[in-house]
Amino acid sequence: MTYTLTVTGVATDSTQGTTTTTTASATYGTTLSSPDSLGTVTFTPITGDDLSVDAGGNVTTSGTLNAGTYTVAVAWTDSNGDSGTVTYTLTVTGVATDSTQGTTTTTTASATYGTTLSSPDSLGTVTFTPITGDDLSVDAGGNVTTSGTLNAGTYTVAVAWTDSNGDSGTVTYTLTVTGVATDSTQGTTTTTTASATYGTTLSSPDSLGTVTFTPITGDDLSVDAGGNVTTSGTLNAGTYTVAVAWTDSNGDSGTVTYTLTVTGVATDSTQGTTTTTTASATYGTTLSSPDSLGTVTFTPITGDDLSVDAGGNVTTSGTLNAGTYTVAVAWTDSNGDSGTVTYTLTVTGVATDSTQGTTTTTTASATYGTTLSSPDSLGTVTFTPITGDDLSVDAGGNVTTSGTLNAGTYTVAVAWTTPTVTRAR
């Protein structure tokens, strides 16, 4: 008996041949499967523009694919002599989600702002549909810019995009602007000397809008809405502080603390000049002080030649010989200023013939003598001795004749001085 079995190959597309869907903007790969009833399957390799299959049935894409449908038909055989052709279809859909950025970014107010929307590397070249808004604008390259500085608040822009793979979507970008909460206007320490009113204006950086200060009037420092700081008259030496709130037209706000340090005037700022007077007279003056000083009080000093009282009145102790006299006196004022003023008095001699020099008449035939007199305002007067044919004068001013004189007129000229001294107190 003869039994005959005829086995024919499996001629249908029995390996896979289904449709697979993937998103665009990514490379893709799969492996064609085969039922266990087949022997070892071998595929005829095929390399296509979009899909390729190797002998093992591995399907790969040639890079990223645009949205669309891609098909590859590949022949196969197995170890049982089966053969056929399998058709594999890949459907690529666009990325429909907001996949570029769409996050919230926070920046401080008072400055223009810009950023660029990013896109994942799996996307092809992304192009945005330009949009110009009142606050935020986006160009085709995804560059986001603000229309000038923005007030504190939240700003949103939605922009459509496509890529070179056929993907498309809409991204929403949100910018949150916060106020500048720091002391960003000035808040530094300024030093000035006492005994003068003082004023300054608080400055603000250009990035702030128009700044308005909350006016404050203090016992020492005041600030108006324009940021002008003024003092309430002159201030004693010390440190003065004022804290003032501010806002700007961008919605920024904060508090600035301004500190003014007042130092005493340490220079000899009252007078300290040299005054010249003639000898033979008592002398008095009052030390002056500039109007910028408060009430000035001097430390009284009583010297041998010059004295100064608390009011700055300088007096001499009687008449003074020709010479230079100095007194140094400490002073303070009601603003806390202090210093030392040196006052110099120069006394010059009386250079005129002020002793006597008059004409005296006497009778002849007698010796004659007299003594030249000097006013009380001069100190001790010393004459330069002179011996003449007719008249002689000694150092004490005693005038004598050389015996008796005939009737006539006789004249003698004699020099005199007073002591010159210099004393410093």
URGI-V121906 format. One record per helix or strand of 3 or more residues. SS is the DSSP state (~ for helix, > for strand). FROM is the first residue (numbers start at 1). TO is the last residue. If there is no record, write none. Layout:
BEGIN
ss=(SS:SS)
from=(FROM:FROM)
to=(TO:TO)
END
This chain:
BEGIN
ss=(>:>:>:>:>:>:>:>:>:>:>:>:>:>:>:>:>:>:>:>:>:>:>:>:>:>:>:>:>:>:>:>:>:>)
from=(19:29:41:51:58:68:83:104:114:126:136:143:153:168:189:199:211:221:228:238:253:274:284:296:306:313:322:338:369:381:391:398:416:420)
to=(23:31:43:53:61:78:93:108:116:128:138:146:163:178:193:201:213:223:231:248:263:278:286:298:308:316:333:348:371:383:393:401:418:424)
END
